[in-house]
Amino acid sequence: MQFSLTDEQNAFKETARKFAADRLAPDYMKREETGNIDRDLMREMGALGLVGPDLPEEVGGLGVDSVSSGIITEQIAYGDFNVSYIQMLASLMGNLVYSHATPEIVSEWVPRVAKGEVIIGLGLTEPRGGSDAANASVRAEKSGNGYIINGEKTSATFSDQMDAMVLFARTGTPEEGARGVSAFFVPMDEPGITTTRFRDVGTKMIGRGSVFFDNLKLPADALMGTEGSGFLQVMRGFDYSRALIGIQCIAAAQASLDETWKYTTEREAFGAPIAQYQGVSFPLAEAETMLNAARLICYQTLDLRDRGLPHTTEAAMAKWFAPKTAVDVIHQCLLTHGHYGYTMDLPHQQRLRDVMGLEIGDGTAQIMKLIIAREKAGTIAVQHAVAKK
Ligand SMILES: Cc1cc2nc3c(=O)[nH]c(=O)nc-3n(C[C@H](O)[C@H](O)[C@H](O)COP(=O)(O)OP(=O)(O)OC[C@H]3O[C@@H](n4cnc5c(N)ncnc54)[C@H](O)[C@@H]3O)c2cc1C
């Protein structure tokens, strides 16, 4: 078992750490007020190799492993949780497009993802429910040489800021379930697309909302992979993004925790720094422990992925445990700051609002536990059957 970083990974970590400390952390709270992602900042990160570094070199990435991507995401999210959506989406969507879109679409779009020039979003959730994602009702009807799309996707991250979307639409019958769902690459400036933005609790510069398709015409080569393979494609990608999301959340919580340790050595009560009181320091010690445990699950997932080993169970563990732990830790940090912690002047309230979204986004804790239970019960059932033979 290997817990140390390579020289290359240490170099990435340092570049990302420095960028986050100098360019991101000082304006984390100010950036929330702008309501939009800073495109110059994205390009700066792209130029430093901090966006989609895991994408292959032939399409502008650096071809590094998933663990390296996680290391970069962690450093960026420590400085600004919201900005790290760029890293997570570039890795998730960039790889999905690279693996399944036509060579023309790949060469036009993926290098621009790695340069930090474009955002590719995900259109999976529908108004009638996101957990049962295979139950898609947005239709893609065959028309001549292409498809016509009608319906509504909702809750899409970067709804009104993304440049393109991977859209999951039904090409088969409802009875076919997941096997009737296909994936399409959709540039967002096509006629027939309108977007809205929700009034979200957090992640305000990212934005989330609905995307409406009104007789959107797509050419045949917008289809990614083959008809009916779309749902399975995205599910495989989610194992990766779930670990990265876990890392995003841990990093934000670690930022709050580091600030809180410092505060406890400066703030005095009853004639001593509050760090002296175990009632103050033990919850923070527990928080360090929990964050470390969550971090290890996330990196274990990435390491398994890099070695081509199954990691669906670990990814599901990372996705429910890390955001939940992060929310609990940030809440504790807010409380440890006393009345001041409850003001909008400190970042803990923002981190709490921001991180909470990813307890839901990409699948809730209940759905993650269903995946873990299904994998475990399935394995036990197989072992039982083998033992009985
Ligand atoms: C910040 C954020 C970003 C997002 N980004 C995107 C995006 O980019 N693209 C996209 O397509 N979607 C996105 N989503 C949507 C997200 O994936 C869905 O919200 C999520 O999958 C849950 O779907 P739902 O909200 O419709 O809840 P529902 O499916 O209606 O579920 C409601 C509640 O019931 C529980 N539940 C449902 N079924 C079961 C069951 N079988 N057992 C136990 N409990 C169950 C759920 O856990 C949940 O608590 C995002 C959401 C958020 C909050």
The ligand as an SDF file (V2000), in Angstrom:
LIG
                    3D

 53 58  0  0  0  0  0  0  0  0999 V2000
  -25.9560   21.1430   -6.2410 C   0  0  0  0  0  0  0  0  0  0  0  0
  -26.6140   20.2010   -7.2070 C   0  0  0  0  0  0  0  0  0  0  0  0
  -26.0610   20.0150   -8.4420 C   0  0  0  0  0  0  0  0  0  0  0  0
  -26.6790   19.1520   -9.3650 C   0  0  0  0  0  0  0  0  0  0  0  0
  -26.1520   19.0440  -10.6200 N   0  0  0  0  0  0  0  0  0  0  0  0
  -26.7850   18.2790  -11.5410 C   0  0  0  0  0  0  0  0  0  0  0  0
  -26.3400   18.2700  -12.8950 C   0  0  0  0  0  0  0  0  0  0  0  0
  -25.3600   18.9290  -13.2570 O   0  0  0  0  0  0  0  0  0  0  0  0
  -27.0180   17.5170  -13.7860 N   0  0  0  0  0  0  0  0  0  0  0  0
  -28.1010   16.7680  -13.4320 C   0  0  0  0  0  0  0  0  0  0  0  0
  -28.6510   16.0830  -14.2900 O   0  0  0  0  0  0  0  0  0  0  0  0
  -28.5660   16.7640  -12.1590 N   0  0  0  0  0  0  0  0  0  0  0  0
  -27.9450   17.5200  -11.2140 C   0  0  0  0  0  0  0  0  0  0  0  0
  -28.4270   17.5810   -9.9230 N   0  0  0  0  0  0  0  0  0  0  0  0
  -29.6010   16.8020   -9.5810 C   0  0  0  0  0  0  0  0  0  0  0  0
  -29.3130   15.6430   -8.6570 C   0  0  0  0  0  0  0  0  0  0  0  0
  -28.5710   14.6420   -9.3110 O   0  0  0  0  0  0  0  0  0  0  0  0
  -30.6700   15.1330   -8.1250 C   0  0  0  0  0  0  0  0  0  0  0  0
  -31.2240   16.1750   -7.3470 O   0  0  0  0  0  0  0  0  0  0  0  0
  -30.5230   13.9020   -7.2820 C   0  0  0  0  0  0  0  0  0  0  0  0
  -30.1640   12.8040   -8.0780 O   0  0  0  0  0  0  0  0  0  0  0  0
  -31.8210   13.5730   -6.5310 C   0  0  0  0  0  0  0  0  0  0  0  0
  -32.9380   13.6490   -7.3860 O   0  0  0  0  0  0  0  0  0  0  0  0
  -34.2160   14.4980   -6.9250 P   0  0  0  0  0  0  0  0  0  0  0  0
  -33.7420   15.8010   -6.4310 O   0  0  0  0  0  0  0  0  0  0  0  0
  -35.1930   14.5020   -8.0230 O   0  0  0  0  0  0  0  0  0  0  0  0
  -34.7950   13.7190   -5.6890 O   0  0  0  0  0  0  0  0  0  0  0  0
  -35.8020   12.4900   -5.7350 P   0  0  0  0  0  0  0  0  0  0  0  0
  -35.3130   11.4460   -6.6660 O   0  0  0  0  0  0  0  0  0  0  0  0
  -37.1710   13.0150   -5.9240 O   0  0  0  0  0  0  0  0  0  0  0  0
  -35.6860   11.9600   -4.2370 O   0  0  0  0  0  0  0  0  0  0  0  0
  -36.2550   12.6720   -3.1420 C   0  0  0  0  0  0  0  0  0  0  0  0
  -35.7590   12.0530   -1.8280 C   0  0  0  0  0  0  0  0  0  0  0  0
  -36.1600   10.6760   -1.7730 O   0  0  0  0  0  0  0  0  0  0  0  0
  -35.0180    9.8480   -1.5710 C   0  0  0  0  0  0  0  0  0  0  0  0
  -35.1850    8.6050   -2.3420 N   0  0  0  0  0  0  0  0  0  0  0  0
  -35.5610    8.4620   -3.6410 C   0  0  0  0  0  0  0  0  0  0  0  0
  -35.6070    7.1580   -3.9760 N   0  0  0  0  0  0  0  0  0  0  0  0
  -35.2450    6.4580   -2.8700 C   0  0  0  0  0  0  0  0  0  0  0  0
  -35.0940    5.0580   -2.5580 C   0  0  0  0  0  0  0  0  0  0  0  0
  -35.2950    4.1100   -3.4920 N   0  0  0  0  0  0  0  0  0  0  0  0
  -34.7000    4.7220   -1.3220 N   0  0  0  0  0  0  0  0  0  0  0  0
  -34.4490    5.6670   -0.3710 C   0  0  0  0  0  0  0  0  0  0  0  0
  -34.5790    7.0000   -0.5970 N   0  0  0  0  0  0  0  0  0  0  0  0
  -34.9640    7.3820   -1.8250 C   0  0  0  0  0  0  0  0  0  0  0  0
  -33.8300   10.6570   -2.1010 C   0  0  0  0  0  0  0  0  0  0  0  0
  -32.6360   10.2460   -1.4780 O   0  0  0  0  0  0  0  0  0  0  0  0
  -34.2400   12.0840   -1.7220 C   0  0  0  0  0  0  0  0  0  0  0  0
  -33.8780   12.3400   -0.3860 O   0  0  0  0  0  0  0  0  0  0  0  0
  -27.8410   18.4450   -9.0050 C   0  0  0  0  0  0  0  0  0  0  0  0
  -28.4070   18.6420   -7.7240 C   0  0  0  0  0  0  0  0  0  0  0  0
  -27.8100   19.5160   -6.8410 C   0  0  0  0  0  0  0  0  0  0  0  0
  -28.4490   19.7580   -5.5170 C   0  0  0  0  0  0  0  0  0  0  0  0
  1  2  1  0
  2  3  1  0
  2 52  2  0
  3  4  2  0
  4  5  1  0
  4 50  1  0
  5  6  2  0
  6  7  1  0
  6 13  1  0
  7  8  2  0
  7  9  1  0
  9 10  1  0
 10 11  2  0
 10 12  1  0
 12 13  2  0
 13 14  1  0
 14 15  1  0
 14 50  1  0
 15 16  1  0
 16 17  1  0
 16 18  1  0
 18 19  1  0
 18 20  1  0
 20 21  1  0
 20 22  1  0
 22 23  1  0
 23 24  1  0
 24 25  2  0
 24 26  1  0
 24 27  1  0
 27 28  1  0
 28 29  2  0
 28 30  1  0
 28 31  1  0
 31 32  1  0
 32 33  1  0
 33 34  1  0
 33 48  1  0
 34 35  1  0
 35 36  1  0
 35 46  1  0
 36 37  1  0
 36 45  1  0
 37 38  2  0
 38 39  1  0
 39 40  1  0
 39 45  2  0
 40 41  1  0
 40 42  2  0
 42 43  1  0
 43 44  2  0
 44 45  1  0
 46 47  1  0
 46 48  1  0
 48 49  1  0
 50 51  2  0
 51 52  1  0
 52 53  1  0
M  END
$$$$
